[in-house]
């Protein structure tokens, strides 16, 4: 589990390898990831957009921006939690994702909250650090 907290809003990420959707012989590796957003602040917030910085095992970078998450722009009152699951295909057996969500509070102020960096590693592979 990977965790980041910004302005008392916690983002937890749990990645998992999707063997049934992957085909290593075709250089296709797919992961799912479950995100939980806990509003531990004392104000209403709405998730407006997402930004992902995805780096594969060869260092190639893809940036993804878009409105909301999985077709939703959830609203969270203090104490509320929102969870969703999405996925990411790569052409390498490992990679890293990191990003942020742009939020808006009840006063109309927008701000970014961190999505923690998390690794995508095919089971049975070990990443080496040089």
N, C-alpha and C positions, 0 to 999 in steps of 0.2 A: 504494500500500500504506500502510495506517495502522497505527501501532504504539503499544502501551502495555506497561509492565512494572511489576508489583506483586509484591513479595516474591520476586523472581527468577522469576516466572511471566510469560512474554511472550504477549501476545495480538496477532496480526496479522490485519487485515481487508482483503479485496480486494473492493470492490463492483463490480457490472457491471449494465448496463441490459439488460432482457429485452424487446427490441423485439417478438418474436413473441407475448408475453403482454400487451403493452400496447396500448391503443387511445386515443390522444390525443383523437379526436373524441368519446369518451365520458368524457373526463377520468380515464382509467385508465392509470397509469404503474407499471410493475413492475420492481423490481430484485432481483437475487440478490446474495448476499454470501458469500464463502468466509472462514471463520474458522479460524486455526491457533492452537492453544494449546500452547506449549512449556514444559514443567516444567524450568526451569533451576535449581530449588532443590535442596536436599539432603534433601527430605522427600516422602513420599507425599502426594498430594492427590486429592480427589474433587470434581467439579463437582456441586453440589446443585441450584442454581437459577440463573435468569437474570432480569435486569431490563433493559428497553429503554425509553428516552425518545426518542420519534420526533416530530420537528417537520416539518410540511410547508412548502411554499413560502409559504403564507398565515399561518404562525405557529400553526396548530392543532397541539395536542399530543395524542399518544396514548401511554399507558404500558402496557407489556406485562410481566407477571410470570408465571413458570411454573417447574415442576420441570424440571431438566435442559435439554438442547438436543436438538432433533429426536428426542425419545423416548428419549434416552440420558442417563445420569449417569456420564460416563466417569471412570475411575480412572487416574491418571498417577503412575507411579513416577518418581524422579529421572531426568532425561534423556529421558523419554517425551514424545511429541507426539500431539495429537489434532486432527483436521481434520473440519469439516462444512460443508455448504452449506445456506443457507436463503434466504428471500425476504421482500420487503416491498412491498406495493402502496401507492400514494399517489394522491390525486386532483389533484396538482400535478406539474409536470415537474421539481421539485427538492425536496430535503428534507435533513434531517440526522438521523442516529441516533447515540446514545451510550448507554452502560449499564455494567452490571457483572455479574460472576458471583459467586455465593456458593459458597465452597469450604470443605472440611473436611479437616484434616490427620489424620495417624495418631494424634494425641493427643486427637482429638475437638474441637479448636478450630475454630470457623468464622470466616471472614473474607472480605471482598470484594476482588476484583481488578478493575481497570478494563478496560473495553472502550473503545478510543479512539473519539473522535467522528469520524465519517466522513460525507462528503457523497454525496448521491444526486442526480446531475445527468444529465438526458436529453442524449445527445450532440447537439451543435449549439446548446445553450442556454448562455448565460453569465449567471452570477449577478452582479447589481449590488449594490454596497454603498453605502448612503446614509448 
